[in-house]
């Protein structure tokens, strides 16, 4: 049986899987402000880690709802972001999806504040991770579909 410290060491050496959701509304994109480290107080796309036994598309819909109050559905897969240095917590591989609003209303959560749509030409300066690049990539796909 592994001790908790041994287990934590193993987890640091194994990549984690996460998701981010990109929700566009006209010429704006949904962002949240993190209430936890890393990057506490910075703006990011809503998302989070995949639970054991959960599909990626289920995870992104769940995480966006938990963090923003919006109900969504997956429209398109954007890509995988896998730079081992993109997250200070360790090697996190993130699957990104474009989502469409289907209901709910914007609210903060116990992990988020300042949940709102930002104009694409006035994104916050304090964006964390590689969210700015992800939005650019997603926007190219989104424009092709319209």
VMD Tcl script that draws the C-alpha trace (Angstrom):
set ca {
  {0.00 0.00 0.00}
  {1.30 3.45 -0.96}
  {1.52 6.27 1.54}
  {-0.19 9.57 0.72}
  {3.20 11.20 0.02}
  {4.20 8.37 -2.34}
  {0.87 8.71 -4.13}
  {1.34 12.50 -4.51}
  {4.82 11.93 -5.98}
  {3.40 9.52 -8.55}
  {0.62 11.98 -9.49}
  {3.20 14.71 -10.13}
  {4.81 12.46 -12.73}
  {1.59 11.54 -14.55}
  {-0.19 14.08 -16.79}
  {-3.65 15.22 -15.68}
  {-6.55 15.72 -18.07}
  {-8.68 18.87 -17.99}
  {-11.20 20.67 -20.20}
  {-11.96 24.29 -21.05}
  {-15.17 25.63 -22.54}
  {-15.27 28.55 -24.96}
  {-18.71 30.18 -25.01}
  {-19.13 32.99 -27.54}
  {-21.98 35.48 -27.53}
  {-21.91 37.76 -30.57}
  {-18.48 39.43 -30.35}
  {-17.73 38.38 -26.77}
  {-16.45 35.36 -24.85}
  {-17.30 34.03 -21.39}
  {-14.52 34.32 -18.80}
  {-14.27 33.77 -15.06}
  {-11.95 35.16 -12.43}
  {-10.23 32.49 -10.34}
  {-10.69 32.52 -6.55}
  {-7.98 29.90 -6.00}
  {-4.31 29.47 -6.80}
  {-2.71 29.11 -9.19}
  {-3.45 32.47 -10.78}
  {-5.88 33.61 -8.11}
  {-7.54 36.82 -9.35}
  {-6.73 36.18 -13.02}
  {-9.24 35.71 -15.82}
  {-9.55 32.30 -17.49}
  {-11.93 30.21 -19.53}
  {-14.29 28.08 -17.43}
  {-13.18 24.47 -17.08}
  {-11.62 21.91 -14.80}
  {-10.32 18.42 -14.28}
  {-11.96 15.27 -15.62}
  {-13.42 12.97 -12.97}
  {-12.69 9.25 -13.17}
  {-15.24 7.57 -15.46}
  {-16.38 10.84 -17.02}
  {-16.29 11.66 -20.73}
  {-14.59 14.89 -21.84}
  {-17.76 16.40 -23.29}
  {-19.67 15.64 -20.07}
  {-16.89 17.25 -18.05}
  {-16.84 20.51 -19.99}
  {-20.63 20.93 -19.77}
  {-20.55 20.13 -16.02}
  {-17.62 22.43 -15.27}
  {-19.04 25.38 -17.21}
  {-22.34 25.01 -15.36}
  {-20.66 24.67 -11.94}
  {-18.44 27.70 -12.50}
  {-20.83 30.02 -14.36}
  {-24.45 28.89 -13.94}
  {-24.89 28.54 -17.71}
  {-26.28 25.39 -19.30}
  {-24.52 24.56 -22.54}
  {-24.05 21.97 -25.23}
  {-20.90 21.07 -27.14}
  {-20.72 22.53 -30.65}
  {-17.17 21.74 -31.73}
  {-13.87 20.34 -30.53}
  {-11.09 22.95 -30.76}
  {-8.01 20.92 -29.85}
  {-5.64 19.62 -27.21}
  {-3.24 21.92 -25.38}
  {-0.40 19.87 -23.98}
  {2.66 22.02 -23.28}
  {4.04 20.44 -20.09}
  {4.85 23.93 -18.75}
  {1.43 25.54 -19.36}
  {0.20 24.90 -15.79}
  {2.33 25.46 -12.67}
  {0.61 22.52 -10.91}
  {2.19 20.03 -13.31}
  {1.68 18.53 -16.74}
  {-1.98 19.21 -17.55}
  {-3.39 18.28 -20.95}
  {-6.50 20.30 -21.73}
  {-9.20 19.42 -24.26}
  {-10.99 22.55 -25.46}
  {-14.55 22.75 -26.81}
  {-16.72 25.51 -28.24}
  {-20.05 25.49 -26.40}
  {-23.44 27.03 -27.07}
  {-25.65 28.48 -24.33}
  {-28.89 26.54 -23.84}
  {-30.15 28.03 -20.57}
  {-29.31 29.05 -17.05}
  {-28.11 32.45 -15.89}
  {-24.69 33.80 -15.07}
  {-23.64 33.56 -11.44}
  {-20.45 33.24 -9.43}
  {-19.51 29.98 -7.69}
  {-17.31 28.98 -4.77}
  {-14.40 28.84 -7.26}
  {-15.19 31.90 -9.38}
  {-16.06 35.57 -9.35}
  {-16.61 38.22 -12.02}
  {-18.24 35.70 -14.37}
  {-19.15 37.62 -17.51}
  {-18.85 38.00 -21.25}
  {-15.89 40.10 -22.39}
  {-15.72 41.87 -25.74}
  {-13.20 40.03 -27.92}
  {-11.41 43.30 -28.65}
  {-11.20 44.21 -24.93}
  {-10.07 41.02 -23.20}
  {-8.59 41.45 -19.71}
  {-4.83 41.93 -19.49}
  {-4.48 39.49 -16.58}
  {-5.47 36.32 -18.47}
  {-3.74 33.18 -17.21}
  {-2.48 29.95 -18.75}
  {-2.77 29.97 -22.55}
  {-6.38 31.20 -22.63}
  {-5.65 34.06 -25.04}
  {-4.25 31.61 -27.62}
  {-7.12 29.18 -27.05}
  {-9.66 31.94 -27.71}
  {-7.86 32.87 -30.96}
  {-7.86 29.24 -32.10}
  {-11.52 28.74 -31.18}
  {-12.55 31.97 -32.87}
  {-11.07 30.82 -36.19}
  {-13.21 27.66 -36.05}
  {-16.28 29.52 -34.83}
  {-16.12 32.02 -37.71}
  {-15.83 29.20 -40.27}
  {-19.06 27.61 -38.95}
  {-21.08 30.84 -39.20}
}
mol new
graphics top color blue
foreach p $ca { graphics top sphere $p radius 0.5 }
foreach p [lrange $ca 0 end-1] q [lrange $ca 1 end] { graphics top cylinder $p $q radius 0.2 }
display resetview
